[in-house]
Amino acid sequence: MIKKASLRLLQRPAMEETILAKEIYRRTSLAEDLAEAGNPDVLLDGPLLLNIMVKYFYAYVYPGSHEQILDLKDISLLFDQFVHRRLGSDVLEKCLELRKKLLAYGFALCMLADLPKTVHIFKVIAESKTKLRGEPFTGLDIGSGTGILMLAMDVQARRNGFETSALVGIERNQIVAERTNEVLGRLGLGNVLVADAKKVDSYGFLEGRKLHFICNETLPGSGRSLWKEDFIFICKTLFEGLREQTAESGFFPEAVQVGRTPDEMLTVLDSFTGFQLKNERYPLRLMKPFAIRLSGQMTALTHIGQDYEQLIQPSWRSALSSRW
């Protein structure tokens, strides 16, 4: 009895606030929000994009909900359950199967749940202009996770006047890839492959087609050496082994500022250099990323999404996970 009482005291109570303020929550479905975002005459502001993020998060856990008008309290409850997926919490009492799902997709959902950063990145991709024409819009997302940036590329395609898009993601976690395929399939948006993005043979599905846009999400966090993730190695494959397909592609990130320290040997990698060093005086794999270029402006990794933080309810800002 004493042990049970002690464990009960460690239970986290439910969050009191909804994750978004009621005045910015839209009584619309995810499908409706995405359709609106694809209209080039519509401003992609913070409230619209945050609605897409939180509703897609819900749809990822509950596939098929993209056509439903959800209650903000239900969305907030799911975020609460996700935040406490490893802990004792009132909101996860008798929710064993849900807890298992949240743990299984946890890493991918962590990226999506960093709402301010994800909104900022989604907006940059969705508003990008394409150099190439010709149907369909062809997009590649490496390290696709939940597939949220595939949604951003589809919005980009429609805002650029394309009638159709052909989107492919590459994800190394098979469990995540299977769930993302299920969710994207219901939305009619592309598919995700389990493959090694560092091997040229993994891109046979392109069949020589040129890519309109490429997302490479495999960048390590600020202060972590580049060898910790596959970003520069994947870029080497893309720009050396698939030169024809990538020659006119848009790219996220547009550029990456790397260095030995924040003040030492700083240099910028971009698509013109194939995201490689021209003169490797110091091994690139030992360098660390400190900023990426977004909409033409170099932005510190720690500052991405700052303009959208105030749209998240105060009690939630420290509870959400961090993308980088």
C-alpha positions as CSV (number, residue, x, y, z in Angstrom):
1,M,0.0,0.0,0.0
2,I,2.8,2.4,0.9
3,K,4.6,1.6,-2.3
4,K,1.5,2.3,-4.4
5,A,0.8,5.5,-2.6
6,S,4.4,6.6,-3.2
7,L,4.1,5.8,-6.9
8,R,0.9,7.7,-7.0
9,L,2.6,10.8,-5.7
10,L,5.0,10.6,-8.7
11,Q,2.2,10.7,-11.2
12,R,2.2,13.7,-13.4
13,P,-1.1,15.5,-13.5
14,A,-2.7,16.5,-16.8
15,M,-1.6,19.8,-18.4
16,E,-4.1,22.5,-17.6
17,E,-3.8,24.5,-20.8
18,T,-4.5,23.5,-24.3
19,I,-1.4,23.4,-26.5
20,L,-2.7,26.3,-28.7
21,A,-4.8,29.2,-27.6
22,K,-8.5,28.7,-28.6
23,E,-8.5,31.9,-30.6
24,I,-5.9,30.5,-33.1
25,Y,-7.3,27.0,-33.3
26,R,-9.3,26.5,-36.5
27,R,-12.5,24.4,-36.5
28,T,-11.4,22.7,-39.8
29,S,-9.9,19.4,-40.7
30,L,-6.3,18.8,-41.6
31,A,-7.3,18.1,-45.2
32,E,-9.0,21.5,-45.4
33,D,-6.0,23.2,-43.9
34,L,-3.6,21.6,-46.4
35,A,-5.9,22.5,-49.3
36,E,-5.9,26.2,-48.1
37,A,-2.1,26.2,-47.6
38,G,-1.7,25.0,-51.2
39,N,-3.4,28.1,-52.5
40,P,-0.7,30.6,-53.6
41,D,-3.0,33.5,-52.6
42,V,-3.2,32.4,-49.0
43,L,-0.7,33.7,-46.5
44,L,1.2,30.9,-44.7
45,D,1.0,32.4,-41.3
46,G,1.9,30.9,-37.9
47,P,-1.7,30.0,-36.9
48,L,-2.5,28.1,-40.1
49,L,0.8,26.2,-40.0
50,L,0.5,25.3,-36.3
51,N,-3.0,24.0,-37.0
52,I,-1.4,21.7,-39.7
53,M,1.3,20.6,-37.3
54,V,-0.9,19.6,-34.4
55,K,-3.6,18.0,-36.6
56,Y,-1.0,16.0,-38.5
57,F,0.5,14.9,-35.2
58,Y,-2.9,13.6,-34.3
59,A,-3.4,11.9,-37.7
60,Y,-0.1,10.2,-37.3
61,V,-1.2,8.5,-34.1
62,Y,-4.8,8.1,-35.3
63,P,-4.7,7.5,-39.1
64,G,-7.9,8.5,-40.9
65,S,-8.5,11.5,-38.7
66,H,-7.3,14.0,-41.3
67,E,-10.9,14.5,-42.5
68,Q,-12.3,15.0,-39.1
69,I,-12.9,18.3,-37.3
70,L,-11.1,17.6,-34.0
71,D,-11.6,19.1,-30.6
72,L,-8.5,21.1,-29.4
73,K,-8.8,19.3,-26.0
74,D,-8.3,15.9,-27.7
75,I,-5.3,17.1,-29.6
76,S,-3.8,18.6,-26.4
77,L,-4.5,15.4,-24.5
78,L,-2.5,13.4,-27.1
79,F,0.5,15.8,-26.9
80,D,0.3,15.5,-23.1
81,Q,0.3,11.7,-23.4
82,F,3.3,11.9,-25.8
83,V,5.3,14.1,-23.5
84,H,4.7,11.7,-20.6
85,R,5.1,8.5,-22.6
86,R,8.0,7.3,-20.5
87,L,6.7,8.6,-17.2
88,G,3.8,7.9,-14.8
89,S,1.0,10.2,-15.7
90,D,-2.7,10.6,-15.1
91,V,-3.3,10.9,-18.8
92,L,-1.8,7.5,-19.6
93,E,-3.7,5.5,-17.0
94,K,-4.9,2.3,-18.7
95,C,-3.5,3.4,-22.0
96,L,-0.9,0.6,-22.5
97,E,-1.4,0.2,-26.3
98,L,-1.3,4.0,-26.9
99,R,1.9,4.2,-24.8
100,K,3.5,1.5,-26.9
101,K,2.7,3.4,-30.1
102,L,4.0,6.6,-28.8
103,L,7.3,4.9,-27.8
104,A,7.6,3.1,-31.1
105,Y,7.2,6.3,-33.1
106,G,8.8,8.4,-30.5
107,F,11.9,9.7,-32.3
108,A,10.0,10.7,-35.4
109,L,7.3,12.3,-33.4
110,C,9.9,14.3,-31.3
111,M,10.9,16.1,-34.5
112,L,7.3,17.0,-35.4
113,A,6.5,17.9,-31.8
114,D,9.1,20.7,-31.8
115,L,6.3,22.9,-33.2
116,P,8.1,26.3,-33.5
117,K,11.1,24.8,-35.5
118,T,8.9,22.5,-37.6
119,V,6.6,25.4,-38.5
120,H,9.5,27.6,-39.6
121,I,11.1,24.8,-41.7
122,F,7.7,23.8,-43.2
123,K,7.0,27.5,-44.2
124,V,10.5,27.8,-45.9
125,I,10.0,24.7,-47.9
126,A,6.3,25.4,-48.8
127,E,7.2,28.9,-50.0
128,S,10.2,27.9,-52.1
129,K,10.1,28.7,-55.8
130,T,11.0,25.9,-58.3
131,K,13.6,26.2,-61.1
132,L,12.3,23.2,-63.0
133,R,8.9,22.9,-64.7
134,G,7.2,19.9,-66.1
135,E,4.7,17.5,-64.5
136,P,4.8,16.0,-62.0
137,F,6.6,17.9,-59.3
138,T,9.2,15.4,-58.0
139,G,10.4,15.6,-54.4
140,L,12.8,13.6,-52.3
141,D,12.8,13.6,-48.5
142,I,15.7,11.8,-46.8
143,G,15.3,10.9,-43.2
144,S,11.6,11.4,-43.7
145,G,10.4,10.4,-40.2
146,T,6.7,11.3,-40.0
147,G,6.7,12.7,-43.5
148,I,5.8,16.3,-42.4
149,L,8.3,17.8,-44.9
150,M,6.7,15.7,-47.7
151,L,3.5,17.6,-46.9
152,A,5.5,20.8,-47.2
153,M,6.8,19.8,-50.6
154,D,3.3,19.0,-51.8
155,V,2.2,22.4,-50.6
156,Q,5.2,23.9,-52.5
157,A,4.2,22.1,-55.6
158,R,0.6,23.4,-55.6
159,R,1.7,26.9,-54.7
160,N,4.0,26.8,-57.8
161,G,1.1,25.7,-60.1
162,F,1.9,22.0,-60.4
163,E,-1.2,19.8,-60.8
164,T,0.5,16.6,-59.5
165,S,3.4,15.7,-57.3
166,A,5.5,12.5,-57.0
167,L,7.1,12.4,-53.5
168,V,9.4,9.8,-52.2
169,G,10.9,9.5,-48.7
170,I,13.8,7.5,-47.4
171,E,13.7,6.4,-43.8
172,R,15.9,3.8,-42.1
173,N,13.4,2.9,-39.3
174,Q,11.1,0.3,-40.8
175,I,8.4,0.7,-38.1
176,V,8.3,4.4,-38.7
177,A,8.4,4.0,-42.5
178,E,5.4,1.7,-42.4
179,R,3.3,4.1,-40.3
180,T,4.3,7.1,-42.4
181,N,3.3,5.2,-45.5
182,E,-0.1,4.4,-44.0
183,V,-0.7,8.0,-43.0
184,L,0.6,9.5,-46.3
185,G,-1.4,6.9,-48.3
186,R,-4.6,8.1,-46.7
187,L,-3.7,11.7,-47.7
188,G,-2.7,10.6,-51.2
189,L,0.9,11.8,-50.8
190,G,3.8,9.7,-51.9
191,N,5.5,6.8,-50.2
192,V,8.5,6.1,-48.0
193,L,11.2,3.5,-48.7
194,V,13.5,1.8,-46.2
195,A,16.9,2.1,-47.8
196,D,20.5,3.3,-47.3
197,A,20.5,6.9,-48.6
198,K,24.3,6.8,-48.8
199,K,24.2,4.3,-51.7
200,V,23.5,5.4,-55.3
201,D,21.7,2.1,-55.9
202,S,19.0,3.2,-53.5
203,Y,17.8,5.9,-55.9
204,G,16.9,3.6,-58.8
205,F,13.2,4.6,-58.4
206,L,14.1,8.0,-59.9
207,E,14.7,6.4,-63.3
208,G,16.7,9.4,-64.5
209,R,14.0,12.0,-63.5
210,K,15.2,15.3,-62.3
211,L,14.3,16.4,-58.8
212,H,12.4,19.6,-58.2
213,F,13.2,19.6,-54.5
214,I,15.3,17.6,-52.0
215,C,15.0,17.6,-48.2
216,N,17.8,16.1,-46.3
217,E,16.9,16.1,-42.6
218,T,19.8,14.1,-41.4
219,L,21.8,17.0,-39.9
220,P,23.1,16.5,-36.3
221,G,22.4,19.0,-33.6
222,S,24.4,22.0,-32.8
223,G,27.7,21.1,-31.1
224,R,27.7,17.5,-32.4
225,S,30.2,16.4,-35.0
226,L,29.0,15.9,-38.6
227,W,30.0,12.2,-38.5
228,K,27.3,11.6,-35.9
229,E,24.7,11.7,-38.6
230,D,24.7,10.9,-42.4
231,F,24.1,14.4,-43.8
232,I,27.4,15.1,-45.5
233,F,27.8,11.5,-46.7
234,I,24.3,11.5,-48.2
235,C,25.0,14.8,-49.9
236,K,28.2,13.3,-51.4
237,T,26.1,10.5,-52.9
238,L,23.5,12.9,-54.2
239,F,25.8,15.4,-55.8
240,E,28.4,13.0,-57.2
241,G,26.3,9.9,-58.0
242,L,23.1,11.7,-59.1
243,R,24.5,14.9,-60.6
244,E,22.0,15.0,-63.5
245,Q,19.0,14.5,-61.3
246,T,20.0,17.1,-58.7
247,A,21.5,19.8,-60.9
248,E,18.5,22.1,-60.7
249,S,16.9,21.0,-57.5
250,G,15.9,23.2,-54.6
251,F,17.3,22.1,-51.4
252,F,16.6,22.1,-47.7
253,P,18.7,23.2,-45.9
254,E,19.8,25.8,-48.5
255,A,23.2,26.0,-46.8
256,V,24.9,24.9,-43.6
257,Q,27.5,26.9,-41.6
258,V,30.0,24.5,-40.1
259,G,33.2,24.9,-38.1
260,R,35.5,23.5,-35.6
261,T,34.0,25.7,-32.9
262,P,31.4,28.6,-33.2
263,D,34.4,31.0,-33.8
264,E,37.0,28.8,-35.5
265,M,37.3,27.7,-39.1
266,L,33.7,28.6,-40.0
267,T,32.7,27.9,-43.6
268,V,29.5,27.5,-45.5
269,L,28.5,24.4,-47.3
270,D,25.8,24.6,-50.0
271,S,24.5,22.9,-53.2
272,F,27.2,24.6,-55.3
273,T,29.9,22.8,-53.3
274,G,27.8,19.6,-53.0
275,F,27.9,20.3,-49.2
276,Q,31.5,19.4,-49.1
277,L,34.7,21.3,-48.4
278,K,36.8,22.5,-51.3
279,N,40.0,22.4,-49.4
280,E,39.8,20.0,-46.4
281,R,42.4,21.5,-44.2
282,Y,40.5,20.0,-41.3
283,P,38.3,16.9,-41.7
284,L,34.8,17.9,-42.5
285,R,33.4,14.9,-40.5
286,L,34.9,16.4,-37.3
287,M,33.3,19.8,-37.9
288,K,30.0,20.8,-36.3
289,P,26.9,22.6,-37.7
290,F,26.0,25.9,-36.1
291,A,23.5,27.5,-38.5
292,I,21.5,26.8,-41.7
293,R,20.3,29.3,-44.4
294,L,16.5,29.7,-44.4
295,S,14.9,32.0,-47.0
296,G,18.3,33.5,-47.7
297,Q,19.2,34.2,-44.1
298,M,21.7,32.3,-42.1
299,T,19.9,31.2,-38.9
300,A,21.5,29.6,-35.8
301,L,20.1,26.2,-35.1
302,T,19.1,27.3,-31.7
303,H,17.2,30.3,-33.1
304,I,15.1,28.4,-35.7
305,G,11.4,28.9,-35.0
306,Q,11.8,31.6,-32.4
307,D,9.1,33.8,-34.1
308,Y,6.5,31.1,-33.5
309,E,7.2,30.2,-29.9
310,Q,4.8,32.8,-28.5
311,L,1.9,31.1,-30.4
312,I,2.4,28.0,-28.1
313,Q,0.7,28.2,-24.7
314,P,3.3,29.2,-22.0
315,S,3.1,26.0,-20.0
316,W,3.8,23.9,-23.1
317,R,6.9,25.7,-24.4
318,S,9.4,23.9,-22.1
319,A,7.5,20.6,-22.3
320,L,7.8,20.0,-26.0
321,S,10.8,18.2,-27.5
322,S,13.7,19.9,-29.3
323,R,14.4,19.1,-33.0
324,W,18.1,20.2,-32.8
